[in-house]
Every structure is written in structure tokens, then in C-alpha cells.
Amino acid sequence: MSIGRLLVAVACAMVLTAPSTAAATSVRHHRPAVMTMEYSVGDLRAVVHSPRTLVGTRPLVFQFHGYDEVAESLARQGSVVVLVSDRTAVDRHLELWRSLSKAEGPLAERFRGFAGHFTVAEP
């Protein structure tokens, strides 16, 4: 009997000291996974932040280097964010992404999983 009581006491202690599911991250603090990729096409260079899983059609947003935190935040909210270094080359980057939306152009191989999953806003 004493071994039985000891086992019950150990089991109770394990249950009482086990981590609670209440200590898990709340839904409000959950951050979806974000992936970061880079591309270089001729003299055009950019960093792309996006949700790790692309489901449906996501907005495509262009930002400038130095706004990495903003880009990651937007990607966590579901946007595909392209950080460009040259403000004068945004139109050229936009053309690359328009081609990619048709699964064509120089980004098609590297970003093939993106085709059909983003919307290019028309000015």
C-alpha cells in the first residue's frame, strides 16, 4: 500500500507542477511565420517579406530599405512586401512583379510559388 500511495503522490505532484496550457501564447500574441527572400535582376535589388504560407491573393506593397520592421509587420498581416533600395526604380520592380503574376519573367523561377497569390495595385 505504501508504494501505491507513493505513486499516487508522485502522479499528483507531476500534474500540479506540469506547465499549464494557460501559459501558452495567446491568440492575440501569435505571429504567423514570415519568410524573407532577396532578388537581384540586373541593377535591381530587393528584399521580399511575405507570409510563409501563401493562400489566396495577397496585396503587394512596395516599401524602401530601412523599413524592415514595417515590412515584417505587414507580412504577418498577409501582405507581400518588396523593399527596394532605389526609389527611382519602383516602376521597374513593378514590371518584374507584373510579369511574375503571369508566371513569366526573371523572377518566375525564384518566386514561382508567388504567381497567382498577390495583387499588383494599379496606380
Number of C-alpha atoms within 10 A of each C-alpha: 6 7 8 9 10 11 12 12 12 12 11 12 11 11 11 10 8 9 10 9 8 7 7 9 10 9 7 6 8 9 11 14 12 18 15 15 12 13 15 11 11 7 7 15 16 21 19 21 26 26 21 14 13 17 12 9 15 21 15 19 20 17 19 17 15 11 11 17 9 13 26 22 17 19 26 20 15 24 22 28 27 28 24 21 16 14 12 9 13 18 10 11 19 18 13 18 25 18 15 23 20 11 18 15 14 16 19 18 11 12 15 13 13 21 20 16 15 22 17 14 10 5 3
